[in-house]
């Protein structure tokens, strides 16, 4: 009787193991059971939909953030973006522009605010190295939802043209430039622009809040 019970028990265990294995997809690689690991299954990822011809993310230029890391504009895809161009040693307009971005962010509903990325792109490609951008981040108390970028002069000029931002450096190294906040949808398409400084940002906030999520 004991032998029969033992055989029944072993058979049940083997059956459970076989059933468990039958539920594991064929693409899964079994992990060593002795180490207590479960099978690691592959996940089939669907290819991303192609970008539209209006998306800024079609630009294949390379960018560097204030941490010194390489960034592609396509990494911003998937959520709304507020983007503006600036330079870190600006004596007046740029700090005001950043504060306008902060006011716009604060005007968003709380559930929208956490899904928005804020991006600052410098046109001072010589002086605004990653450490200089990092110092600007600290000085302006910008949180992790802010991305500060620099690139080559040609890449910056190309993006500025698409955004409609004009800039020109004077003999003192300062820049005369447009003060423009651009709203991009999740696909990198321009859906709204706010021009000027210290203006009413409620219209821009409404546009962002109504974007698909």
N, C-alpha and C positions, 0 to 999 in steps of 0.2 A: 504493500500500500504506500509506504513512504517513497519507494522508487517511482511509483506511478505519479504521485503528487509532484515529485521533483521534475519528472519529465514534462508534466503539464505546465509547471511554472516556467521551465526553460523555454518551452514552446511559445508561451504567452509573451515572454520577453523578446524572443526573436521575431515574433509577429509584430510587436509594437515597433521594433527597430526597422523592420521592413516597411511598415506603413509610414513611418517618419521619413525614411529615405525616399519613398515614392512621392512625397509632397515637395521634395527639393527639386527645383528646376534644373534642367540638364546643364545650364550654364554655370551652376554653382560649383565652387571648388571646395571639397570637403576639407575641414581643418582637423588637425590632430586631436582626436578625442581624449587622448591621455593628458593633454594640457588643459582640458576643460573648455576648449573653444567651440563655438557653434560654427556651422558651415557659413562661409562668406559668399553671399550671392551677388552676382553681377546685376546691375540695373541698366536696362536698355533706355538710353536717353534719346529723345526725339530731337532731330536737328532744329535749330532756331529758324523761325521764319525769316525770309530775306528782308533786308532793310529797304525802305521806300526811297525813291529818288530825292525826297525832301529831307532825309535824315542826315544830320551832321555827323552821325557815327559812321558814315561811309568813308570819312577821312582816314587814311591809313598811316598818318603821321604818328611818331613816337613821342611820348610825354614823360616827364619826370615829376614826381610829387615831392613835397617838402621833407619826406622821410628818405628821399634818394631812390625810391623804387620806380621801376618802369611801369607806365600806365598806358593802356589803349583807351580811346574814347568809348569803345564798345562796352567797357566794364561799367559804364554809367547806365546802360540800357536796362529797362525793366521798372523804372520808377521816375516820377517827375524830377526835373532838375531846374534849379535857379542858377544861372551862370552870368558872371560879369567879368570884365577885363579891368586890370588895375596895375599898379606897380608899388612895391613895398616901401620905397622911400618917398612916396607922395606926401606933399606938405599939407594938403587940405582935402581935395575932392575924394580921394580913395577911402580914407577913414569914414567919411560921411556916407559914401556909397555902401560900404560894408555895414554901417549902422542901418541904412535903408533896407538892406537884405535881412538884417536881424529883425527889423520891424515887420517886414513882410512875413518872415517865418513865424513870428509871434502872433500875427493876425490869422494864421491858419487854424482850422479846427484841430484839436489835439490828436485825433485819430489820423489826420492827414499829415500833420507836422512830422510825425515819426517816420514817414515814408518818403520824405523829400530830401534830395541831396543838394547841397549848396557848393558851387564850384567857382573858384577864383583863378583866372588865367592871367599871368603877368606878361606885359609886353616889354619889360626890361630884361631881356634875355642875358645880358652881360652881368649885371649886378645881382639879379634875383636868383641866386643859387639856392639849392635846397636848404642850407643853413639860414640864409636870409629869409626865405619863405617861412621856415620854422619859427624864426624870431618874430616875424609878423603875426603868425598864428598865436603865439604866446602873448604878444603885446595886445592883440585885439580880442583875446580870450575866446578863440574859436574852438568849438567842440568837435567830436569825431565825425559828425555829419558833414563837416566842411572838407573839401578837397582843394588843395592849392597846387597849381600846375605851372611848369615852364617847359619850353621846347626850343627848337631852332628858330631863328628869325623868320624863315620862310613858312614854317608851320604856324607860327603865331599870326603872321600876316594873312595867311589863307583863312584861318578861323575868324580873324577880325573882319575880313571882307564878307564872310557868310553871315556873321552876326550884325553887320552894319556898323561896326565900331571903327572910328577913325582916331588915329593917334600920330603924334609927331614930337620928336625929342628936340629940346632947345639947347642952347649953348651951355646951360648950367646942368644939363643932365636930367632936367625935369621933362615931363611929357604933358603936352596939351592933348586932351582925349575926350571922347564921348563918354557920357555917364549913362550907361544903359544896362538895365537888368532884363535878361531874356528868360522866358519860361519855355522849357522843352517838355514835351510829353514823354511817355515811356519809351518811344521809338526814336527820340532825338530830333523830333520835328519842332520847329518854332511855332508856338501857338499864341504867344503874347509878348509884347515888349513894353517896358516901363522906362521912360526917358526922364532925365533930370535928377535933381537932388532934393531930398527932404519933402517930397511930394506925397500925395495921397496914394497909398499902396493897396487900398481896399479892392480896386478892380482886379489887380494882379492876383490878390489872395483869392478872390472869387473864382477866377479862371483856374487856378491850381486846385482848388477844392472840388471843382466840377470835373476834373480829369478822371478818366477811368482808372480804377485800382484793381 
